[in-house]
Amino acid sequence: MDNSSQSPLVLVDGSSYLYRAYHALPPLTNSKGQATGAIKGVINMMRRLQKDYPGCHAAVIFDAKGKTFRDDMYPAYKAQRPPMPDDLRSQIEPIQQIIKAMGFPLIVVPGVEADDVIGTFAAQATEAKVPVVISTGDKDMAQLVNEHVTLVNTMTDTVMDPAGVVEKFGIGPELIIDFLALMGDKVDNIPGVAGVGEKTAKALLQGLGSLESIYQRLDDIKDLTFRGAKTMKAKLEKERENADMSYRLATIKCDVELEQHLDELVMADADVETLRGLFAELEFRGWVKEIDDPNSVVKPKARATTAAIPTSASAPIEADIAIPDAPSNTNYQTVLTEADFDAWLVKLQQAELFAFDTETTSINYMEARIVGVSFATEEGSAAYVPFGHDYIDAPEQLTEAQVLGRLKPLLENENKAKVGQNLKYDRHVLQNHGIELKGIAHDTMLQSYVINSVGSRHNMDALALKYLDIETVHFEDIAGKGVKQLSFNQIALEQAGPYAAEDADITLRLHHVLYPQLLAEPSLLALYQQVEMPLLTVLGNIEKNGTRIDADMLLAQSAQLGERMEELKAEAYDLAGQEFNLGSPKQLGEVLFEKLELPVIKKTPKGKPSTAEEVLVELALDYPLPKVIIEYRGLSKLKSTYTDKLPEMVCPDTNRIHTSYHQAVTATGRLSSSDPNLQNIPVRSGEGRRIRNAFIPAEGYKMVAADYSQIELRIMAHLSGDAGLRHAFANGLDVHRATAAEVFGVELAQVSDDQRRSAKAINFGLIYGMSAFGLAKQLGLGRNKAQEYIERYFERYPGVAQYMDDIKRLAKEKGYVETLYGRRLYLPEINGRNGMRRQAAERTAINAPMQGTAADIIKKAMIDVERWIEAENIDARMVMQVHDELVLEVNEQQLEVITAKIEQIMEQAVALSVPLIVDAGRGDNWEQAH
């Protein structure tokens, strides 16, 4: 290799890229259900490298399958690592195909790790005095750094030379192996020296030098100043074997026999046709468009960004990944003059459709005030009109009256079509200013949700990344984070203007990508147009209506819960023989499993005994303390989530609480709610039911709770066509009693209450895909007896068994299942290699069509009820939706007539082969009505 020009050799740690991209990006999938998030992340980073090191010699190195020499040296090496997730494994081949098509040499060497191959190339290049850049996020690679070798982390835009290693680790590259040998590595299961952490290892190396030197000078350790220095000699002596083993494991091998020579690591020309085909197959439309039209406005340019990404344990981690910038050739205008505003008004009036967005002072729709509006009529061109920014030295702005006053006729014109992202919120805040938004034609959040509910998150940032390959400006980028975060009215127009205009532009771009996909799928289009879009305004009305609560009653309940919690705390102390923090899993684990020596049912991922709810429930069958803890936890959650919090959430302007309903969150189409979450108020405990007593109607009204009876079982009867189930429902039989008669072989009149309860567990358990083991656990039976019940059930209801077999087969063929109305739920794991995940996907395949169809039905019913109320000017209002139940306030003078009509509308919302039955209760509070 010619080193005269000092052009660096770039060595890419492909395996490091792979895992970090997988955990950094949201779980993206294409329309076929194929996972694509890691592919997008890795290829974005490769594109960044091409830009940063044009024309350089380069190679991408991946780990080979199978064991390496380290596994032979130490069988426990990386043994604790979970197997690679199926949705990541499926992305390796397309990643490597794309990398090859981009022109990168791709190297995989069996028996060693990618680190060893990279180390060998780096050593050869160092000997030839060729500069080397290693692109990785692996800290172990710091041992390779020298005057010729530099580490680059493309995800964080950081560079590490020898001085950088010292700055980061406090020691030079020559001591990194010693550092790892002392402290170990939990990720790779390198044992290290027990009792030596990062700080201690650093102190030892800084004070005495290398690992060899430390063992030669053990008597000098006591003179060092770190905590525990006096006892460290004994630990090191005891752990000498582990230290030596760890040193060998942590050492990157730099003499691997390689087929390639440095001179062969040359970039080839990109195979454009192969790339186009791969990008098209994976549905990376932005990259396809870039290949076909290099001057396209969606051409991405890579940059590094940082975002908090939740792990599977719901703990945020800092994840960094190179992702595309917004297009550079956009025309975003901040409108500050009446003349410019007039020009944009003309554009909006002439446009067949325009994107619209608001910027506000709060995310709370009840209190938010608009500080500016943005709109776009064509891709790449958008405007922001501010009128409420209040930071010091703000430039001249138009007034609220000028802007909203002149926009009002346009916004309230139902014949002027608008598209937005989560327009329910914008409709709310416009109402705060006396404007009723009409002409709501499209919502990109709902378009994405209908296309694939699990393909990504459905916020604008995620959708822009998935469908446009564009990384938008995040709110935190211009407003900051935490307690010092600015509200939008405090942000300078130089930053606020482009951010707000981009929102409108991206919304329009997304609509142009997403809506054609719906047009191509008639069932999805109908679901979008007939259910989700009409529901947007219905939910907005329910949110605005809010619900009244008796705050004094809740506060009294809080006091009573607090007293009972103190009693339970004293009882727990007595059972434990000591005081401890009942809310601390660590202290509870010590009491249960160390002091009381209760059996360990399950362990956490870190190997500690679990104190999760399911564990305590099982232990509570035989031991008193876990039972006390369960009750304490339940009361604590009720108190903190509801009885303490709900009174604080009452809106002073309405004296009601106003939840937020989310249309685009759950996988199956069900609604969820937050602030407060009304879906999870417990109904099985007396204390939980008492909370519903505090939900009360306005004076002169009654609460009506209308609930679909056994709707998922009725849907099962319809979908499966099973004659037995259909007969039971068609004849108004108690389906659980009918099932009990079939399963237990007794006459209907002879079914006992215990048999009915067991049959109910079977009915609901099987539609959720419950196994014999799960049913046995729920009923307290032996597994063989539970299996016998299941087999007898399927003998009596063969249509159900056939349906379950058919739906699992269809799911495996298509990669998704559908509700009765065409809503799709993609199941990426349905053909996966991991047995547990595959079985979970099969259970979901059985249940999702029923749960999703139930969600579709209640949504249709809500739309129909709201239309009737508005058309007939009925003195009633919907105030809550919880699972299969609608809750309304109804004028008590018209209670019977209105309630009967609501039942009729809900029962006729859809036509099934079995009757839909609605039970509508009424009362002076929600609990009475329920």
C-alpha positions, 0 to 999 in steps of 0.5 A: 500500500502506498503510504506517501499520501498518508491517506488512512486505511479505514477499518469498520467494526461491522458487528459493533455497528450492527448492535448499536444501530439495532438498539438505537433506532426504533423497531422499523419494519416494511410493509411485509413485516421485515425488520429494517431498523438496523439496516437503516442505521448501519447503512447510514453510518457507512454512507457517513464514512464514504463522505468523511473518507472519500477515496480511502482504502477500507474494509468492513469486518463482521464476526463469523458464526460459531465459536472462537479460540476464546471460547476454547480458552474460557467456556464461560466467555460471553456465555451469559449473552442472550441469543441474537434476536431473530429480527436482528439476525434477519437483517444481517444478510441484507446489510452485508449485501448492501455493503458489498454493493456499495463497494466495500470489501467485506471480511468474515474470518471463522474462529476469531472475532472481528476485533482480532481481524481489525487488530491484525490489519492495524498492526500490519498498517502500523508496521508499514507506517500507514495511518489507520482509522478504526470506526467502532463503538467498542472500548476494547479497541482502545488498546490498538491506538498508537501514533498511527491508529485512531478510533472514530465513533461515527455515532458520536462524532468523537475521535480518540488518539493516544491523548484521547485514550488518556483523557477518557480512561485516565491511562494510556493505550498500553494499559487498556488490556491490564485495565480490562483484566482487573475490572473485567467485562460484564458484557463479554463475561470476562471475570476480572478481579472480584472486588475491583471496579473501574475506579480501583483498577484505574488507581492501581494502574496509575499507582503501580503500572501494568498488571505484571508490575502490580503483582510484583509490588503487591506490598506497595498497594497499601500505600495507595490512597484509594478506598479499600487499598489496605485489603486489596493485596489479599484480593489480588493474590486470591484472584491471580488466576482470574486476572491472568485469564482475563488478560488473555481474554481481553487481548486483541489478537494481532497475528491472524492469518488473513487471505487479504493483504493491505493492498487489496482493501480497495473500494470498488465502484458501487453496483447501482442496480443492485443497490436500487433493487435492495433499497426498493425491496426494503422500501427505503424510498428516499434512497431509491429516489436519490439513485434515480434523481440525484437532485431530488429534494429528499436527498439525505445528507448524513449527520450524527445525532443523539437521542434517548432510546428506551431499552427493553427494560424501559430504562433510557440509554444514550444512543447515538447513530448517524442519520440523514439531515433534512434536505438542504434545498428547502424554502422556509419563510418566517412571515413577519409582514402583512404583505407576506401573510397576504401572499400566503393566504392567497396560496392557501385559498388556491391550494386543493390541500394544505398542511397545517400545524400550530406552535403553542405554550403547552402540551396540555390542550386545555391550557395551551395558547397558540403562539404561531401557525405554520403551513405548506402547500407544496413540498420544500416550501413552508411558512411560519407566522409567529404572533405570540413570542415574548422573549426580549428584543423580539422583532416586529410580529403580526398580532393574534387578531391579524393572523387568527382573525384572517385565518378563521374563515379558511380554517372553519371552511369544511370545503378547504382540505387540511392535512396535519400530524395529530390534528386532534391537538391542533383542533383543541387549541384552535377551540381555545381561540374561538376557532372550530377547525373543519375540513380535516381531510387527513392525518399522517399519524393515523395514516401511518398507524392504519398502514402498520401499527407496529412498524414504528412509532407514529410521531413525526420524527419517527415517520420522517426517518422511516418514510422520508429518510429525513432526520427532523429538528427535534424540539429539544434541539431548540428548546433544551431539556429538563427544568430549563427547557424553554416553552415555544414562545420563549424560543428565538425566531431564528430557531423557531421559524425553520423548526415550525415550517419544517413541521408543516413541510414534513407533514405534507411530504409524509401525506404524499408518501402514505396516502397512496399506500392506503389508496392501494389497499381498499380495506385499509382505506375504508378503515382510515376514512370511515373509522379513524378519521371520523373518530378524531373529532369524536375523541376531541369532543369527549376530551373537551367534555371531560368528566366531573369528580368529587375531589373531597371524596377522593382525598378522604379515600387517600387518607383511608388508604394511607391508614391501611398502608401504615397497618400493612407496613407494621404487619410487614415489619412484624413478619420480617422481624425488622423494618425495611423499605417496602417500596425497595425491590433490593431491600425486599429481596434481601428480607424474602430470600436472604433473611427468611430464605423463601424459595427463589421463583425467578431471577432478574436479568442481572441474576438477582431473585425477582420480587415482581408481582407474579413472583409474589403472587406465587409465594403468597400461596404459602407465605404471609409476607408476600401477601402483605406486600401485594396488598401494600403495593396495590394500595400504594399505586391506587393512592399515588396514581388516582386518589392523590393525583386526580384532585390535582388534575381538575381543570380550574376553568371547567372543574373537570378532569380531561384525559388524552385519548391516543389513537395511534399507540396500541398494536390492536387498534384499542384506544389508550389514555393518559393524564389521567389513564382511565383505562387502568382503574382497577375494578376487581378490588373494593378500593379500586371500585370506590374510586369510580364512586368519585366520578359523578355527573353534572347536576340534573344528569345521571351517569350511563355506562353502556358496555358490550357483553362478552364481545370478544367471545361473540366475535370468536363465534362469528369468525370461527363459525362454530355452531355450538358457540353461535347457538349459545349466543343466538339463543341468549344462553349464558355462554360460560354456563353452556361451555361448562355443560359441554366441557364437564358433560352435565345438563345446563341446569346442573352446572355449578358456580365453580364449573361456570368459573372454570368454563369462563377461564377456559373461554377467555384463556383460549381466545388469548392463546393460553396453554394447558400450563397457563390454564392449570396455573389459573384454575389450580389444577394439574397440567394433565387435567387442564389439557383434558379440559382443553381437548374436551373444549375443542371436541365440543367446539371444533370450529374454534380449533379449526379457526385457531389452526387456520389463523396461525397458518395465515399469519405465517404465510402473510406475516400479519392477521386482520380484523373483520374490518381489515385492520392489520397487525404485523407479526415479525416473530411469527416465523422466527427461530426463537421458540418462545417469541414465535409462540407468543406471536402465534398467541397474538395471531389468535387473539388480535383479530378479536381484540382488534375487531372489538376495538373497531366496533366500539369506535364505530359505535362512538361515531354513531352515538356522537352523530345521533347526539349532534343531529338530534340535539340530544341532551347527553354527552360522552365523557369516557371510553374505557375498553368496551364501555362508553360512559355518558352524562344523560339528562335525568328527565330523558334517561330511559329514552336516551339510554334505550337509544344508545343501547340500540345504536351500539348493538347495531353498529355492526352486523355479526352472525350472532347478536351484539348485546349491550348492558347499559347501567345508570346511576349517580356515579360511574360505579353505580352505572357500571 
